[in-house]
Amino acid sequence: LTDEELQRARDNLQAFKAVLAAGMPPFGEHDARNIDIPTLLVTGERSAPVLHRITDKLETLIPETERVDIDDASHLMFRDNPDVFNAAVLTFIKSHSSQGT
């Protein structure tokens, strides 16, 4: 990370701690099964193994999913490999657009 990105993370730390202290809303298997819109799951090839396991599980639970694993990318795949990430997102959006454009 750049010095600027590190500082931004430090600046956001207190807000993030407040969110964690307030508690995240519960989200379980039932919630995932009830997602009724096309869903794109994206992981980076070098993302932490726990993130791959979460994505694996979501892929089995959410009825209409597509999955893309971005090569040569971490959890910050949009930064590590932006061209591939952007192409995947735009392709997904286009394939689910009601106008097909």
VMD Tcl script that draws the C-alpha trace (Angstrom):
set ca {
  {0.00 0.00 0.00}
  {1.10 3.53 -0.63}
  {1.66 5.97 2.22}
  {-1.58 7.72 1.23}
  {-3.55 4.46 1.35}
  {-2.07 3.57 4.73}
  {-3.06 6.97 6.10}
  {-6.58 6.59 4.72}
  {-6.84 3.22 6.45}
  {-5.65 4.76 9.73}
  {-8.16 7.60 9.34}
  {-11.00 5.12 8.83}
  {-10.00 2.82 11.67}
  {-12.16 4.45 14.37}
  {-15.26 4.33 12.18}
  {-14.56 0.69 11.37}
  {-14.13 -0.13 15.07}
  {-17.50 1.55 15.79}
  {-19.20 -0.59 13.13}
  {-17.68 -3.75 14.61}
  {-18.67 -2.73 18.14}
  {-22.26 -2.10 17.03}
  {-22.37 -5.57 15.55}
  {-22.91 -6.65 12.01}
  {-26.44 -7.64 11.08}
  {-26.75 -11.42 11.06}
  {-26.44 -13.09 7.67}
  {-26.91 -16.81 7.43}
  {-27.45 -19.55 4.89}
  {-31.18 -18.78 4.74}
  {-30.41 -15.17 3.81}
  {-28.03 -16.25 1.04}
  {-30.57 -18.72 -0.39}
  {-33.12 -15.91 -0.56}
  {-31.02 -13.63 -2.75}
  {-33.15 -13.54 -5.87}
  {-31.08 -11.50 -8.28}
  {-28.07 -12.45 -10.39}
  {-24.98 -12.23 -8.21}
  {-21.35 -11.94 -9.24}
  {-18.84 -13.39 -6.81}
  {-15.30 -12.14 -7.40}
  {-12.13 -13.30 -5.68}
  {-8.48 -12.64 -6.24}
  {-6.22 -15.59 -6.90}
  {-4.06 -14.49 -3.95}
  {-6.95 -13.59 -1.62}
  {-6.77 -15.10 1.84}
  {-7.91 -18.74 1.94}
  {-10.80 -17.85 4.27}
  {-12.19 -15.52 1.59}
  {-12.08 -18.34 -0.96}
  {-13.95 -20.61 1.47}
  {-16.61 -17.95 2.05}
  {-16.98 -17.47 -1.70}
  {-17.16 -21.25 -2.22}
  {-20.00 -21.47 0.30}
  {-21.89 -18.49 -1.13}
  {-21.60 -20.01 -4.59}
  {-23.45 -23.10 -3.37}
  {-26.13 -21.12 -1.54}
  {-27.06 -18.21 -3.80}
  {-29.33 -19.52 -6.55}
  {-28.10 -17.47 -9.52}
  {-24.38 -16.87 -9.20}
  {-21.47 -16.38 -11.50}
  {-17.95 -16.54 -10.16}
  {-14.76 -14.96 -11.40}
  {-11.32 -15.60 -9.92}
  {-8.97 -12.78 -10.90}
  {-5.47 -14.00 -11.74}
  {-2.47 -12.33 -10.18}
  {-4.63 -10.46 -7.66}
  {-5.21 -10.27 -3.94}
  {-8.41 -9.20 -2.16}
  {-7.72 -5.81 -3.75}
  {-8.26 -7.34 -7.18}
  {-9.73 -4.11 -8.53}
  {-6.35 -2.51 -7.91}
  {-4.04 -5.47 -8.58}
  {-5.57 -6.40 -11.93}
  {-8.05 -3.63 -12.82}
  {-8.45 -4.46 -16.51}
  {-9.52 -8.05 -15.81}
  {-11.68 -7.03 -12.85}
  {-13.44 -4.28 -14.81}
  {-13.99 -6.54 -17.81}
  {-15.55 -9.21 -15.57}
  {-17.90 -6.74 -13.89}
  {-18.91 -5.08 -17.16}
  {-19.51 -8.44 -18.84}
  {-21.70 -9.51 -15.92}
  {-23.69 -6.28 -16.00}
  {-24.15 -6.47 -19.76}
  {-25.25 -10.10 -19.63}
  {-27.95 -9.20 -17.09}
  {-29.06 -5.92 -18.59}
  {-32.70 -5.82 -19.59}
  {-31.73 -3.80 -22.66}
  {-28.79 -6.05 -23.57}
  {-26.55 -3.06 -24.23}
}
mol new
graphics top color blue
foreach p $ca { graphics top sphere $p radius 0.5 }
foreach p [lrange $ca 0 end-1] q [lrange $ca 1 end] { graphics top cylinder $p $q radius 0.2 }
display resetview
